[in-house]
Each structure stands twice: as C-alpha cells, then as structure tokens.
Amino acid sequence: MNPDALAAALLAVITPIAERRRPEEELGLAAADITLERPKNRDHGDWATSIALKLAKRLGTNPRELAQEIADGLAAVDGIASVEVAGPGFINVRLDAAAAGALAKTIVDAGADYGRNDSQAGNSINLEFVSANPTGPLHIGHTRWAALGDSIGRLLQFSGATLAREFYINDAGAQITRFGASVLAAIKGEPKPEDGYAGEYIDDLARRVLEGRPDILDLDPEAQLEAARDDAYALQLAEIKESLAQFNVHFDVWFSERILHAKGEDGGPSLVDQAVERLRAQGHVFDADDAVWVRTTDFGDDKDRVIRRSNGEYTYFAADAAYYLNKGDRGFAHKIYLLGADHHGYVHRLRALAGAAGEDPDKDIEILIGQLVSINGAKLSKRAGNIIELDDLREWLGTDALRYSLARYPADSPLSLDPDLLRKRTNDNPVFYVQYAHARTHNVGRNAADVGVDRSEFAPELLTHETEAALLGALQEFPRIVAFAAEVREPHRVARYLEELAGLYHRWYDNCRVTPLGDAEIEPVHRTRLWLNDATGQVLRNGLDLLGVSAPERM
C-alpha cells in the first residue's frame, strides 16, 4: 500500500459519497488531487489527508461529518489497519504491517528504477548550464552550477522528461580574439596585450600550440593569430570537458556560437540574420537611429534592445535571439537557463526574447539565478592567478563531498562551505553520513551471507518494530520526493531526504537484527529484515546517483 494506492483507495471511497450528496454535479476529482502527508507524530498513523476539509463545502456538509463517512469506507480496504478522524476533519490512516512491509520487496524488485516516475513525461526540455567562456579554466562559480545543473538534469530525466543538457560555447567575438592574441604573444615571448588574458595557463597553452604547430611564426600575421586562437581554443575546451567529466558532469550538446554567425549554404543568411527577420515578421523589430531594435519593452524588459548597430554589426543580443530560436527549432518546447548571480539583467531580456518569438514567457522559458559560493581556505589557482579552479577544489575536497555539498542547498542561497567538515569521516559530515549508511547496508548483507541469512523468504507482516514502520514510511516517500524535486528544480530536497533516511536506517540497525544472536536459529523475521535492509540500500543508492555522488559499498 503505497501513497498512490492509498490515494486511489480514497478516491474510490469518496466518489460514491459525492454522487449521493450531489448527484447532479460532476466531482472532477482525480487520485493525484488527493494530498497525503506523513504525520510528524507517528502516533497519528502512517498517512494523513485533509481532503474532507477541501470537499465539504462543495458537497454541502460538515467537514468532520464528511471525514467520518470517508473514514468508515476506507477502514474496509485491505491493507488498512485503522482510520481516525482528528480535529476539524483530518483523516489519519494507519496501514497494517503486511501492507506497509510489502514495499521492501517492491523496492528490491524495482532496483535502480525505484523512484522513476512520469511526472515530467511529454516535456521536451533544453537545460543550459555552466556555458563558460573557453578562454580559461573553470572556476568556483562554474562548480556550483555544474553540480546543480547536472543534478537537475538527472531528476528531470528520472521523472520522464525528454532532456538535452547543453553547454553554450562563447567562441565568437572580441573575447576569443583577445584570448588568441594573448597566446600568440606568449609564443613570441612578447608582453600580453593590455586587455588580454594572463596567467601561467596562457604560457602553457602557448607551449602546447607551438608543439603542435612549430611553424606558426612562419605564417603571415593574420594567419598566426587565427592559428593561435583556434588551436588554443581547442586545447582549452578539451580541458574544460575533462574537468567536467572528472566532476561527473556530462553534456549532450556542446553548441558553438560560431554556428550562429556562419553563413548558410551558397552564402545564404546566417542564423543570426534569419533570427532578425523572424522577429521582424512577428512585428517586434523596428528601425531607428540607423540601427535595428527589438521592442522588448512590450514583454517587460526595462528598455528596447539594439540587435544590429548603425555600423551593421550585430550585438550580443542578436546571438541570444538566434540561439533561443534555434533551441525551439530543435524541438525543445521548454528552455531552462541556469545563470550566475551577476546575470540578473538577463532575466527580462530572455523573457522578452521568448515573447518576441511568439512564445509564452511564463511557460516556455525558465531562468534560475544562483548565488555565490565560497569555501574557507580555498586557494587561488597557481596557473590562472586570480581564480579558484574547479580542478583544485575537486582534488582538495573530492568530487563526492563537493557535489553533495553544492546540491544540498537551494541555488538562490549564498553558500559558504567548511572544508574541514567536508574532509571529516564522521557523522557530522552529511555526505559521509549518507554514504556510510549505504556502506552499512552492504556490510549487513555480507554478514548475513556469512551466516546463511538470505532473501528466500519474505513475511512483511513481521516488520512490526516502530523503527521498521518509520523506515518503511520514509522509503515510500522517495518517488514523491523525486517528482517534486524535479518539478521545482531543487536537488537539495533529495539530499535532505537521504539524510533523514540514513538516520532512520541507523536507528533501525541499532534495534533490529538481520542476523541472529550467537547460535540462535535463523527465523523468517531475519530473512524479511534482509529485504528491508537491501531496499534501504537501493533507495540510498538511487538518491545519491541523482546527485551525481557515488555509493561506496565499503568505508
């Protein structure tokens, strides 16, 4: 008897009651509309619902009277031990041990698919995050968005969405030219340009470019700059990809900005050219002061935006427009952008783009703004000089500790991490606490195998200890936690759930034995508890995977 089954049972009881009281009115209620909650005080039962309070007025009756009528009908359902009415009309439901315990086998049988749901089915989503300039190594700000973006993507896919994780490569424009000029200056042994890039990593890129193209200085000046730029860019982008892979973050699409500016076949219009004309056809482009503008104020922007300057050059907004339209052309109805704390100005601009493109800014685009993160004692990069590198953080703290800690808090909250805590192998460290619980489930399994306890028998009615009821109740919640975390784009809800589950498991471990004491005989309860142990390990493993964190079998 899981929450979905209980909601369906409630609907089956409520429907005839509603038909008797309002035969002329269609109730229009679905099982998904019936909210079930876990009571904070377990003495009140396993589940509680306020559905009687919500329906009483429509059905022309007193909420408590309606609640009692629902409770009387629900008490006859198999798997329900008791139903009580509390307060003005709350319904508290207690499951019998067998119905509650059956979940353990359900989880073990489902394995890695337990918690998978279809709440996001039918949604085609483009999720863009990190999108760092390919002119230097990834830094601490990118680290937070890499962890959160990847976890959000995992949640959305686990909840049935069609998803593409996308990295937008800013490889066109002035910054990539300055990058190339900086590398070329290093190759020549000359000072870097005043507005160029500095740091040991530029010298390292110069060395590697020269190794791959020893004749670069024999080229004409323009070809030198082009070769230094393109070769260094390829090397730096490869480094970014490797840094993210080591951080357990992978992208489905690496989208080059250059594609937007490239002329079409036979010299036809570029995607940027086409974007301007498409927006003009929508009626939102106008000409003024020899420039081309988009009337973004019609969609809440604080000012209209120039899309092509009077000198004929396109602005960054033009590339943004072409990129947004291109996502839709590739079949993504919904676009999610994860942006840093310094990008608040982009929110109105991107929403205006959606409106100008003929889409619904409240439905088709979603912009998540993250806050800054700091780590006490983190050192500036020796290579880059003025940033804290992702690779340095990962080597210092470890991928698991870093990813879990970054996913553990809402994106919109400023975050300061304590490295001393993250490196501790104690229960004070949240990621250790959860991983240790998972490792303990495997240790219990190994010990059980050593004495001959296996899963050859399953008697869920024997799972009657109060810690077993609490543990089973939490395990039931996992699919709903996952679905809700996907809906609100908040991986921290999974992390906090895992910590609660780990605590319940540790308390169960202290009270209920899977292996018999001494020479005592193996009983059905031992085998049944092994199912519960393994089910807990599976849920911990599934949850950690959604956060991109490993689930070690030994610690």
N, C-alpha and C positions, 0 to 999 in steps of 0.2 A: 504494500500500500504506500505508494509514493505520493508527493503532492499533486501531481497531475491526476492520478487515480482518485484521490480524495476529492479534488475539485469536480471531477466528473460525477462522483457519487453524490456530492452536494447538489449539483445541477439536476440530477435525476430525481432527487427528493423535492427540490424547490419547484420544478416545472409543474407537476400536478397541483401543488398548493396554489400556485399563481393562477392556474386555469380555473380552479374552484372559486377563487376570490375575485378574479377579473376575467371571466370567460370571453368578454368582448375585446380584450386588449392583448396584443402580442407582447410577450415579456421581453424578447430580444436579448436574452442573456446567454452568454457562452461560458464554458468552463474557464477560459482564460480571463474572464472578467471577475472571477471569484478569487479574492486575495486571501492567501493563507500566510500566517506568520508563526514563528516559533516563540512561544511564551518565554519571557525572561525567567519566570519562576516555573521550573519543571513540574511543580506540584499541580499546576493548572492544566497539565496534559502535554501532548506532543505538538498539537497544532491549534491555532485559534483563528476565527474569522469573524468579521463584522458585517457580513453580507445581509443579515436581518435588519441591521440599522439602516443600510442603504436602500433596502427594498420596501420597508414598512409603509412609508408614505404612499408609494405608488400602488401598493396593494390594499391601502385603506385599513391598516391595522396597527396595533401597538407593537413596537419593536420586540419587546420581551416576549409577548404572546407569539409572534411570528417565529422568534428564535426557538421557543419551546416546541412549536409544531415541527420545525426543521430538525431539531434535536431528536424528537421522538422517531421521526422517519429514518434518520441517519443511524440511530442505535441498532437498527435491524440489519445493517450492512455487514457482510462478512469482513472480518479483519479489524473491526472497530470494537474496542473493549468497553468504552463508555463515552457518553456525551453529556456535557453540563452547560447550563446557561448561567452566565455571570453578568453582573452589573445591569446596564440598561438593555442588553441584548447581544452580548458577545457569546459566541459558541466555542467552547473548549472541547477538543476531541482527543481522546487517548486511544492509541492503537493497541491491539493485543500483541504479545511478544512475537508470535509467529509471523504476523503480518509485517511488523517492523523489521524483524530479523531477516526476512526473505531478501531484503535489499543486499545483504552481503554477497549472496550468490549472484545476484543480478550484476553487481559491480565487477566481480571476478570474471564472469562470463563476457561482459562487455569489454573489459580490458582497456586499451588506450582510447576506445570510443566512448567510455562513460563520461558524461557531461556534454558530449557533442549534441547540438540542437539545431533547429531550423529557424530560429527567431530572426535571422538575417537573410533567409533564403529569398531569392528573387532580387536582391540588391547587388548591383554591379558598381563596385567602389574602386576609385583610384586613390591610394593613400600615398601622399608625397611627404617625405621627411628627410632630415639631415640636409641634403642638397647643398653641401659645402662647396665653396669655390675651389677648383682643382689647382690652386696656386700655393698650397701649403698643407701641412699635416692637420688631421682632425684634432680638435681641442675639447676642453671640458664641457663646453656648451653643446657641442655636437654629441657628446657622450650621453647626455640626458635624453636628447631626442632620439638617438639611436635605440636606446633601451626601451623607451616608451612607445615609439613608433612601431618597432618590431613586435612588441607585446600586444599592442592594439591590433595589429595585423593578424597575429595568431588567434586572438579572441574572435575577430570578425570571421575568419575562415572556419574556425571551430563551430561557429554559430550559423554556418551555411552561406555566407556571402561569397559572391564571385569577386575576387580581390586581386589587384596588382599593387605591389609595393614599388614605388617609383622614386628614383634619385634624379633630380634635375641638375645637369652639369652646366654650370655657367662658364662655357668655354668660348664665348664670343664677346667682343667689346674691348674696352680700354684696359681692364684689369689683366686680361690674359696676355695682352701685348706688353704691358709693363713687366709681367712675370717673365716673358721670353727675353726682354731686354736685360733684365737682371741676371738671368742665367748666361746670356751671351757675354755680358760684362765680366762675369766670373771666369768664363772660358778664356777671355782675352787678358785676364789679370788686371782689369781696369776697375775703378770705383763703381759701385752700383749706381744707377740713376737716382736722382734725388727723390723721386716719387715711386721708386721701385721696391722690391722685396729684399729683405736682409735675412741673415741667419746662416748657420752652418749648413742647413739643408739645401740652400741655394748652391753653395760651393760643392756639395756632394752631388747634386743634380748635374752641375756643370761637368764634373769629372766623369759621370756616367754617360752624359751626352757625348762628350769628347771620345770616350772609349768606343762608343757605338758608331760614331761618325768622325773619325780622325781627320778628315779633310774638310771639316766645316769651315775653317777660316780661309780656305781656298775659294769659297763661293763669293758671289757678289754680296754687298752689304744687305740688300733686301732678302736674299735667299738665306744668308746667315741667320738673320732674325727669325725668319719663318722656320728654319730647321731647329734652332734652339728652342723656340716656343713650342713647336709641335712635339719634339722628342721629349722635352722636359715635362710637358703636359701629360704625355702618355705614361711616363715613369711615375709622376706624382699621382695620377689617377689610379694606377695599379697599386700604389702604396695605400691609398685610401680604401680601395676594395679589400686589400689584405687586412688592414686594420679592422675593418668592419667584420670580415669573416672570422677573425680571431675573437671578436666580441660576440660571435654567434648571431650576427645580423646579416641578412641576405636580401638582395633586391631582385625583383622580377624584371624591372626595366631600368636601364641607365639611359636617360634621354638627353641627348646633346642639344644645347641651344643653337648650335650651328645649323641644325636641320631646319630650324625656323627661318633662317636668313638665306638658305641656299635657294638659288633659282630652280624653277621646275624644269621639266623636260623641254628641250628646244628653247631654253632661255625664258621660259614662261614665268609668271609671277611666283614669288616665294610665298611660304605660308604666312609670313607677316603681311605681305601685300594683300593676300586673299582675306586675311582677318580684317583689315581696314575696310575692305569693300563689303564684307559680310555685315560688319557693324553699321556701315553706311546704309545698306539695304534694310536694316532693322529700323532706320530712322534716327539713329542716335549719334551720327557723325556730322559735324559742321565745320566750315572753313572760316577762319578769322585771323587777321594779322598775318596773312601769308602762311599760316600753319593749319594743320588738321587737328581737330579736337573731338573728344568723345564727351557727350553731355552726361557725365556720371552723376551730376547732382540730382538727376531725376531718380536716382536709386540710393540716395542717402549719403553720397560722398560729400566731403566738405567743399570741394571745388571741382570744376570740369578739368579734364586731363588732356594735355597735349599728347597726341600719338605720333605726329610727324612734325618736326620743327620746320621753321621757314627755310632753312638751308637744305631741306629734303631728307635729312637724317631722321631715322626712327628713334623714339625714346624707349626706355626700358619697359614702359607701359605697353608698347606695341608688341614686344616679345611676350609679355604676360598675357596679353589678349590672344595672341596666336596659340600660345601653349594651352590656355584654358579651352579654346575652341577645339584644339587638336585632341584633348582628352575626351571630349564629347564625341568627336568623330571616330575615336577608337572604341566607342561603345560604353563608356563609363557615364552612367546617369548621375552618379553622386561623386563629388570630389572632396577629399579631406586634405587640408593643408596643415601641417604642424610647423609652427613658426616660433622663433625665439622671442625673448622679452622685448627686444628692440624693434620688433616688427608690427607694433600696434597700428601703425599708419597703413599697413597693407589690408587691414580688415575691410574698411569701407571701400577701398579700391577694388579688391577682389569681388566683394559682393556686388558692387556696381557693374563689374565686368559680366557677372552672371546675368544680371538684369538686362544689360545692353545686348547680351547674346540671345535674349528671348527666353531665358530660364528663370526659375524661381529662386531668388537668393536665400529664402528661408528653407528651401527643400533640397536644392541641388548642390549647394556648396557649404562646407563646414570648415571653420578656421579655428584651430586650437592654438592658444598662445601660452607658451611655457615661461616659467620664471627662472631666475638664475640659480645656479648650483655652485656651492663652494665646498672644498674639502680641506679641513685644517691640516696644515703641514705639507700640502701638495707643493711640489717644486716646479718652477718654470722649466720649460724644455731647454736642454743644453743645445739642441740643434736649432730650434726656432727662436729661443731667447726671450720672447715676450708672451708665450702662451703655456698652458698646462696641457700636455699631449694626452690623447686617449691611450696610446700605446704605453706611456709611462704609468698612467693610472691603472691600467689593466695588469701590468707586470707587478705593480706595487701591492694592489689590493686583491687581485684575482677577478676573473670575469664573473663568477657566480656572485660574490659579495657585492660587486659594483652594480651588476644588472639588477639583482634583487632589491638593493637599497634604493636605486633610482626609480624602480617600478612601485615601490612601497608607499609613495606619497603622491597626492594629486599634482598634476602637471602645473597648475596655476599657483602653487605654494612655493615661495622661496625655500631653498633646501641647503642645509649645511650638514655635511656628513662627518662623522667622527671616525677617522681611520684606525685609531686604537681599538675601538669597539668592533669594527668590521674585520679586524685581523684576529680577534679572540676566538678561541674554540671553546666557548662557553654558551650557556643558555641565554646570556644577556645579548648575544649576537643573533638577531632574528633569522638570518639565513642559516646559520649553524643550527639553530633550534629546530627549524623545519626540516633541514636535511638530515639531522640526527634522528628525528622521528622516522623518516623514511628508512634510514640505515637500520634503525632498531627493528622495523618490521621484517627486514631481511634476516637480521640476526635471530629473531624469534623463529622465522621459517627454517633457518639452518638447524637451530637447536631442536625444533620439532622433528625434523627429518632424522636427526641423530637418535632419537628415542622411539621413532616409529609412529609419530602423530602425522597423519596425512589428511587430505580432504575427501576421503572415501565415504564420508557420512556427513549429512547436513540436517540438523534438527533445530531450526530457528526459534522454536518455542522455548529453548533452553537459555536463550540470551536475555536473561531477566534482571541482571545486576543493573543498578542505577547508572553506572558508568557505561554500560553497554547501550542502554537506552539513549543516553546523551550522545554517544559516539555515532550511533546509527542515525540519530536525528540530524547531526551535522553532515554526515555523508549524503543524506537525502537532499540537502540544500545545494550541493555542488552544481548541478546543472542550472539551477536558477541563478546562482551567483555568477556563473559564466555568462549566461544570456544577458543578465543585467549589466555586467561589466562591459560586454560588447556594445550594448545599446548606448551606454553613457560614455564610452571610450575611457574607462577608468580601470586600468590593470591593478591599481592598488587594492581594489576590492578583493581580488583573488589572493593577493599576498596576505592581507589581514585575515581572510578566511583560513588560509593554510596555517597561520599561526594559532588560530583558535582550534583548528582540527588537531594540530600537533599537541596542544595542551590537553585536549580531551583524550587523545591516544595515550599520552604518558600517564594520565590518571587511570585509564583502563588497565594499562600494563602493570601498574602498581597494585591493582586489586583483583585482576582476573588472570588465572594461569592458563596458558595454552599447553604446557607440558605438565604432567602430574608430578607431585612431590615424591621424591625418593623412589621406592619400588612400587608405588601405587599403580593400579591398573589404568590404562588409557580408557577414558569414557567418551560417550558421544559429545559431551559438552566441550571436551578438549578439541576434538576434530572440528566442531562447529565454530569454536573460537578462532581456529586457524583460518577459516573462511573470512571472519571479520578482520583479523589481522592483515590478511592479504588484500582485502578490499580497501582497507585504510591506506596501505602502501600504494595501491594503484591510484587512488584519488590524489595522494600527495605527489605522486609521480606526474600525473596528468596536469595538476595545477602548476608545478614547477616548470614543466615543459611550456606551458602557456606564457610563462615569464622569461623563457629562454635560459633557464637555470638547470643545471644538471641535478640528477637524483642519485647520489652515490649509494652503493649497496653496503659499503663498509666505511667507517670513520674512526 
